[in-house]
Amino acid sequence: MSTDNPGVLVHPPILYMGALLLGAVGDALAPASLYVLISVPKLVLGSGLVLLAGGITLLVMAIRKFSAAGTNVPTNKPALQLVTDGVYRFSRNPIYVAQSCIYLSFGLLWDNPWILVLFLPVVLTMHFGVILREENYLTAKFGEAYMAFKAQTRRWL
C-alpha cells in the first residue's frame, strides 16, 4: 500500500453520492419542495440545468488537464505532476467545484431541499477532510512550486 497520496478522509465522488442518497432518503421520509420558497418552477429547473451543464463541462476540462499532464485524478493515488494551467488558473480545485455544481443541480432538478441542506456538511467535509489534507500533501511533494500556485490561485473560485 502506497503512502504517496494525501490520505483524504473520504473520496469526493463517494461523499457527493452518499449525500445525494441521504437527501433522497430525507425526501422519502419527510417530503418537501423548493417551490414553496421559489414559486417559479422554471427558474429552479433552469438553474439546475445551468449548474449541471456547467459542472459537467468544468469536470471534463479539469480531468482532461490532469490526463494531458500524465497525473492521477483519484485521491488515493500519487500526484505525479502539478497542474496549474487551463481551468486550474482560476481554481486550485476545479474538479470539486464541478462536483459541487453537479450535486446542487440534482437538488434543484429533483426539487429536493434535503440535498441542498446537506450541501453545507458536504462542503465542510471537503474542506477539512479532503482539501486541507491535499494541500499539505502537495506542499510536501511540490514545495515552492505548489506554494507559488497556492498564493496566486483561489481554492474554490
VEXMI-822478 format. One line per field, with one value per atom (N, C-alpha, C): z, y, x. Coordinates in Angstrom, 3 decimals. Atoms other than C-alpha are relative to their C-alpha. Layout:
w: c(Z | ...)
v: c(Y | ...)
u: c(X | ...)
This chain:
w: c(0.000 | 0.000 | 0.000 | 0.145 | -1.063 | 0.982 | -0.852 | 1.324 | -0.775 | 0.841 | -1.590 | -0.522 | 0.327 | -1.511 | 1.172 | -1.048 | 0.520 | 1.221 | -1.152 | 2.844 | 0.352 | -0.246 | 2.424 | 0.841 | -0.868 | 4.832 | -0.799 | 0.850 | 2.027 | -1.444 | 1.409 | -1.745 | -0.420 | 0.306 | -3.061 | -0.744 | 0.660 | -5.513 | 0.949 | -0.972 | -2.684 | 0.955 | -0.883 | -0.418 | -0.667 | 0.710 | -3.017 | -0.273 | 0.261 | -3.970 | 1.292 | -1.287 | -0.323 | 0.466 | -0.400 | 0.361 | -0.883 | 0.882 | -2.688 | 0.469 | -0.491 | -1.383 | 1.318 | -1.271 | 2.088 | -0.230 | 0.355 | 0.545 | -0.547 | 0.532 | -1.318 | 1.135 | -1.162 | 1.953 | 0.794 | -0.710 | 3.669 | -0.688 | 0.748 | 0.914 | 0.073 | -0.116 | 1.151 | 1.380 | -1.360 | 4.924 | 0.332 | -0.277 | 5.005 | -1.282 | 1.285 | 1.528 | 0.184 | -0.024 | 0.921 | -1.435 | 1.347 | -2.088 | 0.044 | 0.147 | -3.188 | -0.498 | 0.609 | -4.934 | 1.043 | -1.075 | -1.562 | 0.198 | -0.161 | -1.342 | -1.287 | 1.313 | -5.041 | -0.853 | 0.650 | -6.768 | -1.526 | 1.453 | -10.265 | -0.318 | 0.263 | -11.054 | -1.165 | 1.145 | -14.394 | 0.399 | -0.498 | -12.544 | 0.721 | -0.718 | -10.278 | -0.994 | 0.987 | -13.205 | -0.906 | 0.845 | -15.383 | 0.713 | -0.789 | -12.607 | 0.145 | -0.111 | -12.135 | -1.276 | 1.284 | -15.832 | -0.266 | 0.176 | -15.920 | 0.879 | -0.902 | -12.882 | -0.500 | 0.502 | -14.380 | -1.224 | 1.209 | -17.781 | 0.328 | -0.384 | -16.227 | 0.768 | -0.793 | -13.755 | -0.852 | 0.871 | -16.392 | -0.891 | 0.864 | -18.705 | 0.778 | -0.825 | -15.926 | 0.404 | -0.391 | -14.772 | -1.145 | 1.171 | -18.284 | -0.278 | 0.255 | -18.770 | 1.024 | -1.063 | -15.420 | -0.111 | 0.120 | -15.894 | -1.233 | 1.209 | -19.414 | 0.284 | -0.349 | -17.983 | 0.794 | -0.764 | -15.477 | -0.928 | 0.928 | -18.217 | -0.911 | 0.880 | -20.550 | 0.728 | -0.795 | -17.734 | 0.454 | -0.409 | -17.031 | 1.498 | -1.437 | -13.427 | 0.340 | -0.446 | -11.421 | 0.468 | -0.502 | -10.690 | 1.371 | -1.298 | -7.834 | 1.162 | -1.154 | -4.405 | 0.744 | -0.667 | -3.306 | -0.779 | 0.808 | -5.978 | 0.078 | -0.111 | -6.052 | -1.055 | 0.967 | -7.698 | -0.693 | 0.749 | -10.459 | -0.583 | 0.550 | -11.822 | 0.693 | -0.496 | -10.573 | -1.220 | 1.134 | -12.973 | 0.409 | -0.362 | -12.958 | -1.169 | 1.146 | -16.404 | -0.326 | 0.355 | -18.122 | 1.102 | -1.048 | -15.631 | 1.363 | -1.264 | -12.851 | 0.210 | -0.187 | -13.458 | 0.866 | -0.702 | -11.874 | 1.342 | -1.224 | -9.154 | 0.214 | -0.307 | -7.385 | 0.026 | -0.129 | -7.155 | -0.962 | 0.920 | -10.338 | -0.032 | -0.046 | -10.034 | 1.141 | -1.141 | -6.618 | -0.229 | 0.371 | -7.907 | -0.923 | 0.948 | -10.744 | 0.726 | -0.741 | -8.392 | 0.863 | -0.806 | -6.168 | -0.864 | 0.917 | -9.126 | -0.414 | 0.405 | -10.271 | 1.164 | -1.192 | -6.738 | 0.209 | -0.204 | -6.330 | -1.103 | 1.103 | -9.752 | 0.268 | -0.302 | -8.578 | 1.044 | -0.983 | -5.572 | -0.666 | 0.706 | -7.920 | -0.984 | 1.019 | -10.724 | 0.605 | -0.667 | -8.310 | 0.999 | -0.957 | -6.257 | 1.399 | -1.263 | -3.166 | 0.912 | -0.899 | -0.440 | 0.935 | -0.884 | 1.649 | -0.583 | 0.655 | -0.896 | 0.205 | -0.175 | -0.628 | 1.443 | -1.424 | 3.189 | 0.304 | -0.241 | 3.101 | -0.656 | 0.680 | 0.931 | 0.994 | -0.991 | 3.972 | 0.642 | -0.539 | 5.673 | -1.059 | 1.073 | 2.304 | -0.202 | 0.224 | 1.787 | 1.185 | -1.182 | 5.357 | 0.007 | 0.081 | 4.921 | -1.095 | 1.078 | 1.614 | 0.475 | -0.433 | 3.208 | 1.000 | -1.077 | 6.367 | -0.240 | 0.181 | 5.268 | -1.297 | 1.303 | 1.696 | -0.383 | 0.575 | 0.569 | 0.868 | -0.852 | 3.583 | 0.008 | 0.053 | 3.513 | -1.331 | 1.309 | -0.208 | -0.045 | 0.008 | 0.298 | 0.768 | -0.760 | 2.957 | -0.808 | 0.822 | 0.696 | -1.173 | 1.174 | -2.366 | 0.391 | -0.485 | -0.337 | 0.272 | -0.291 | 0.874 | -1.282 | 1.226 | -2.600 | -1.000 | 1.054 | -4.827 | 0.538 | -0.635 | -2.348 | -0.515 | 0.420 | -3.668 | -1.201 | 1.178 | -6.957 | 0.432 | -0.465 | -5.107 | 0.834 | -0.828 | -2.645 | -0.894 | 0.927 | -5.572 | -0.654 | 0.583 | -7.213 | 1.006 | -1.071 | -3.906 | 0.271 | -0.271 | -3.464 | -1.094 | 1.105 | -6.888 | -0.487 | 0.503 | -7.366 | 1.170 | -1.045 | -5.302 | 0.209 | -0.343 | -3.548 | -0.774 | 0.665 | -4.938 | -1.282 | 1.174 | -7.252 | 0.246)
v: c(-1.177 | 0.000 | 1.238 | -1.204 | 3.369 | 1.081 | -1.140 | 6.298 | 1.296 | -1.178 | 8.669 | 0.449 | -0.575 | 10.186 | 0.890 | -0.959 | 12.871 | -0.586 | 0.603 | 10.437 | 0.705 | -0.712 | 12.099 | -0.847 | 0.650 | 11.283 | -0.853 | 0.698 | 10.231 | 0.418 | -0.356 | 10.080 | 0.881 | -0.961 | 13.074 | -0.562 | 0.496 | 11.198 | -0.816 | 0.784 | 8.870 | 0.931 | -0.971 | 11.838 | 0.629 | -0.644 | 13.581 | -0.992 | 1.013 | 10.372 | -0.395 | 0.338 | 9.485 | 1.069 | -1.094 | 12.914 | 0.034 | 0.072 | 12.576 | -1.093 | 1.103 | 9.230 | 0.368 | -0.438 | 10.666 | 1.033 | -0.968 | 13.550 | -0.671 | 0.755 | 11.066 | -0.677 | 0.613 | 9.231 | 1.063 | -1.093 | 12.532 | 0.400 | -0.381 | 13.377 | -1.078 | 1.092 | 9.942 | 0.013 | -0.011 | 10.285 | 1.274 | -1.292 | 13.970 | 0.835 | -0.709 | 15.236 | 1.517 | -1.464 | 18.931 | 0.474 | -0.547 | 21.228 | 1.366 | -1.314 | 24.164 | 1.022 | -0.902 | 25.603 | 0.794 | -0.771 | 26.736 | 1.303 | -1.167 | 29.106 | 0.806 | -0.641 | 29.842 | -0.414 | 0.343 | 29.996 | -0.085 | 0.080 | 29.847 | -1.288 | 1.277 | 26.176 | 0.056 | -0.088 | 27.113 | 0.606 | -0.594 | 29.235 | -1.045 | 1.064 | 26.306 | -0.999 | 0.981 | 23.878 | 0.587 | -0.640 | 26.355 | 0.132 | -0.113 | 26.995 | -1.362 | 1.355 | 23.251 | -0.449 | 0.378 | 22.724 | 0.751 | -0.789 | 25.546 | -0.562 | 0.580 | 24.108 | -1.358 | 1.321 | 20.614 | 0.121 | -0.164 | 21.715 | 0.611 | -0.634 | 23.984 | -0.953 | 0.948 | 21.313 | -1.096 | 1.065 | 18.613 | 0.549 | -0.614 | 20.958 | 0.230 | -0.266 | 22.027 | -1.298 | 1.290 | 18.433 | -0.615 | 0.561 | 17.266 | 0.779 | -0.821 | 20.189 | -0.272 | 0.217 | 19.588 | -1.383 | 1.354 | 15.839 | -0.125 | 0.009 | 16.350 | 0.624 | -0.634 | 18.681 | -0.968 | 0.998 | 16.007 | -1.097 | 1.067 | 13.362 | 0.468 | -0.534 | 15.583 | 0.145 | -0.154 | 16.186 | -1.344 | 1.324 | 12.455 | -0.214 | 0.183 | 12.691 | -0.680 | 0.753 | 10.782 | 0.921 | -0.729 | 12.020 | -0.537 | 0.505 | 9.660 | 0.443 | -0.525 | 10.970 | -1.053 | 1.047 | 7.596 | -0.377 | 0.243 | 7.689 | 1.212 | -1.109 | 9.809 | 1.082 | -1.106 | 13.230 | -0.104 | 0.150 | 12.915 | 1.319 | -1.315 | 16.470 | 1.042 | -1.127 | 19.845 | 0.674 | -0.598 | 21.176 | 1.395 | -1.390 | 24.967 | 0.809 | -0.741 | 25.875 | -0.430 | 0.304 | 25.729 | 0.474 | -0.380 | 25.748 | 0.123 | -0.085 | 25.395 | 1.390 | -1.396 | 29.052 | 0.755 | -0.699 | 30.044 | -0.621 | 0.718 | 27.427 | -1.115 | 1.123 | 25.012 | -1.310 | 1.194 | 22.604 | 0.003 | -0.056 | 22.798 | -1.289 | 1.245 | 19.137 | 0.059 | -0.090 | 19.839 | 1.065 | -1.002 | 22.981 | -0.649 | 0.682 | 20.876 | -0.988 | 0.970 | 18.121 | 0.711 | -0.772 | 20.735 | 0.536 | -0.492 | 22.266 | -1.128 | 1.151 | 18.856 | -0.444 | 0.380 | 17.966 | 0.954 | -0.988 | 21.207 | -0.082 | 0.096 | 20.718 | -1.089 | 1.074 | 17.458 | 0.451 | -0.528 | 19.214 | 0.847 | -0.859 | 21.729 | -0.794 | 0.753 | 19.340 | -1.005 | 0.970 | 16.810 | 0.682 | -0.743 | 19.577 | -0.610 | 0.666 | 18.181 | 0.917 | -0.895 | 20.704 | -0.727 | 0.763 | 17.938 | -0.049 | 0.027 | 17.713 | 1.342 | -1.330 | 21.461 | 0.228 | -0.134 | 21.349 | -0.779 | 0.830 | 18.588 | 0.558 | -0.570 | 20.731 | 0.588 | -0.578 | 22.534 | -1.070 | 1.030 | 19.323 | -0.594 | 0.514 | 18.132 | 0.940 | -0.965 | 21.331 | 0.039 | 0.024 | 21.263 | -1.263 | 1.242 | 17.637 | 0.109 | -0.195 | 18.520 | 0.890 | -0.933 | 21.421 | -0.649 | 0.519 | 19.714 | -1.418 | 1.398 | 16.077 | -0.320 | 0.265 | 16.414 | 1.108 | -1.075 | 19.807 | 0.362 | -0.351 | 20.706 | -1.114 | 1.121 | 17.225 | -0.003 | -0.078 | 17.563 | 1.136 | -1.132 | 20.970 | -0.313 | 0.400 | 19.599 | -0.974 | 0.998 | 16.666 | 0.673 | -0.648 | 18.864 | 0.959 | -0.859 | 21.324 | -0.836 | 0.876 | 18.468 | -0.580 | 0.657 | 16.932 | 0.981 | -0.923 | 20.003 | 1.285 | -1.109 | 22.576 | 1.385 | -1.393 | 26.094 | 0.153 | -0.085 | 25.392 | -0.002 | 0.029 | 24.495 | 1.233 | -1.193 | 27.369 | 1.224 | -1.111 | 29.816 | -0.115 | 0.248 | 28.250 | 0.345 | -0.261 | 28.424 | 1.495 | -1.435 | 32.088 | 0.785 | -0.769 | 33.120 | -0.537 | 0.608 | 30.832 | -0.305 | 0.237 | 30.643 | -1.487 | 1.380 | 27.448 | -0.509 | 0.415 | 27.281 | 0.817 | -0.876 | 30.201 | 1.361)
u: c(0.846 | 0.000 | 0.889 | -0.800 | 1.408 | -0.444 | 0.329 | 1.615 | 0.181 | -0.171 | 2.269 | -1.364 | 1.303 | -1.214 | -0.409 | 0.344 | -2.968 | -0.695 | 0.664 | -4.748 | -1.303 | 1.261 | -8.124 | -0.949 | 0.974 | -10.940 | -0.980 | 0.959 | -13.305 | 0.260 | -0.166 | -13.076 | -1.176 | 1.060 | -15.025 | -1.220 | 1.221 | -17.299 | -0.888 | 0.772 | -18.347 | -0.737 | 0.637 | -19.063 | -1.222 | 1.108 | -21.217 | -1.141 | 1.045 | -23.060 | -0.709 | 0.603 | -23.629 | -0.971 | 0.886 | -25.111 | -1.250 | 1.174 | -27.379 | -0.955 | 0.840 | -28.626 | -0.674 | 0.572 | -29.132 | -1.113 | 1.030 | -31.075 | -1.244 | 1.145 | -33.281 | -0.756 | 0.641 | -33.949 | -0.764 | 0.665 | -34.763 | -1.292 | 1.195 | -37.209 | -1.076 | 0.977 | -38.849 | -0.665 | 0.539 | -39.274 | -0.778 | 0.645 | -40.240 | 0.015 | 0.007 | -41.127 | -0.114 | 0.028 | -40.534 | 0.185 | -0.121 | -40.470 | 0.658 | -0.613 | -38.380 | -1.007 | 0.973 | -41.416 | -0.786 | 0.615 | -42.780 | 0.789 | -0.871 | -39.805 | 0.133 | -0.172 | -39.416 | -1.189 | 1.262 | -42.767 | 0.092 | -0.184 | -41.275 | 0.771 | -0.675 | -40.558 | 0.988 | -0.905 | -38.975 | 1.348 | -1.238 | -36.404 | 0.847 | -0.704 | -35.500 | 0.579 | -0.467 | -35.280 | 1.081 | -1.009 | -33.382 | 1.331 | -1.228 | -30.872 | 0.675 | -0.539 | -30.466 | 0.681 | -0.597 | -29.792 | 1.299 | -1.223 | -27.240 | 1.120 | -1.013 | -25.424 | 0.480 | -0.370 | -25.485 | 0.907 | -0.814 | -24.165 | 1.362 | -1.271 | -21.526 | 0.889 | -0.775 | -20.453 | 0.618 | -0.526 | -20.094 | 1.110 | -1.022 | -18.172 | 1.293 | -1.179 | -15.812 | 0.695 | -0.568 | -15.325 | 0.807 | -0.696 | -14.393 | 1.287 | -1.194 | -11.988 | 1.094 | -0.992 | -10.277 | 0.635 | -0.541 | -9.914 | 0.895 | -0.849 | -8.547 | 1.360 | -1.274 | -5.882 | 0.879 | -0.760 | -4.839 | 0.523 | -0.403 | -4.767 | 1.132 | -1.046 | -2.722 | 1.333 | -1.225 | -0.227 | 0.561 | -0.459 | 0.004 | -0.041 | 0.123 | -1.103 | -1.316 | 1.178 | -3.693 | -1.116 | 1.162 | -7.212 | -0.429 | 0.479 | -8.211 | 0.893 | -0.737 | -7.222 | 0.809 | -0.770 | -5.865 | 1.260 | -1.199 | -3.145 | 0.915 | -0.946 | 0.012 | -0.208 | -0.050 | 0.110 | 1.347 | -1.244 | 2.689 | 0.495 | -0.322 | 2.578 | -0.863 | 0.782 | 1.425 | -0.622 | 0.705 | -1.228 | -0.457 | 0.304 | -1.529 | -0.569 | 0.515 | -2.858 | -1.427 | 1.386 | -6.229 | -0.936 | 0.960 | -9.098 | 0.669 | -0.731 | -6.524 | 0.615 | -0.442 | -5.534 | -0.997 | 1.075 | -8.862 | -0.360 | 0.343 | -9.281 | 1.009 | -0.888 | -6.960 | -0.782 | 0.842 | -9.907 | -1.183 | 1.147 | -12.000 | -0.820 | 0.769 | -12.976 | -1.002 | 0.913 | -14.501 | -1.073 | 1.000 | -16.201 | -1.027 | 0.889 | -17.639 | -0.910 | 0.813 | -18.783 | -1.038 | 0.948 | -20.421 | -1.136 | 1.034 | -22.267 | -0.945 | 0.821 | -23.467 | -0.882 | 0.757 | -24.537 | -1.180 | 1.062 | -26.514 | -1.057 | 0.962 | -28.094 | -1.035 | 0.959 | -29.666 | -1.018 | 0.949 | -31.196 | -1.068 | 0.952 | -32.805 | -0.857 | 0.744 | -33.767 | -0.975 | 0.880 | -35.272 | -0.936 | 0.823 | -36.964 | 0.145 | -0.298 | -35.264 | 0.817 | -0.731 | -34.380 | 0.961 | -0.906 | -32.764 | 1.408 | -1.312 | -29.966 | 0.702 | -0.595 | -29.419 | 0.438 | -0.359 | -29.402 | 1.282 | -1.183 | -26.790 | 1.266 | -1.164 | -24.522 | 1.006 | -0.915 | -23.076 | 0.886 | -0.899 | -21.845 | 0.941 | -0.858 | -20.514 | 1.190 | -1.080 | -18.512 | 0.961 | -0.878 | -17.197 | 0.871 | -0.780 | -16.128 | 1.050 | -0.965 | -14.485 | 1.152 | -1.038 | -12.627 | 0.965 | -0.848 | -11.384 | 0.507 | -0.379 | -11.281 | 0.699 | -0.608 | -10.059 | 0.984 | -0.817 | -8.750 | 1.200 | -1.145 | -6.601 | 1.045 | -0.949 | -5.059 | 0.756 | -0.663 | -4.369 | 1.008 | -0.928 | -2.799 | 1.277 | -1.195 | -0.441 | 0.853 | -0.687 | 0.451 | 0.717 | -0.584 | 1.049 | 1.124 | -1.083 | 3.137 | 1.248 | -1.139 | 5.335 | 0.600 | -0.461 | 5.562 | 0.617 | -0.435 | 5.998 | 0.626 | -0.699 | 7.341 | -0.356 | 0.165 | 7.837 | -0.929 | 0.879 | 6.060 | -1.462 | 1.389 | 2.868 | -0.314 | 0.220 | 3.265 | -0.267 | 0.218 | 3.503 | -1.380 | 1.327 | 0.430 | -1.091 | 0.970 | -1.426 | -0.151 | 0.025 | -0.521 | -0.727 | 0.591 | -1.840 | -1.342 | 1.231 | -4.854 | -0.937 | 0.991 | -8.035 | -0.247 | 0.291 | -9.002 | -1.233 | 1.251 | -12.566 | -0.189 | 0.225 | -13.411 | 0.598)
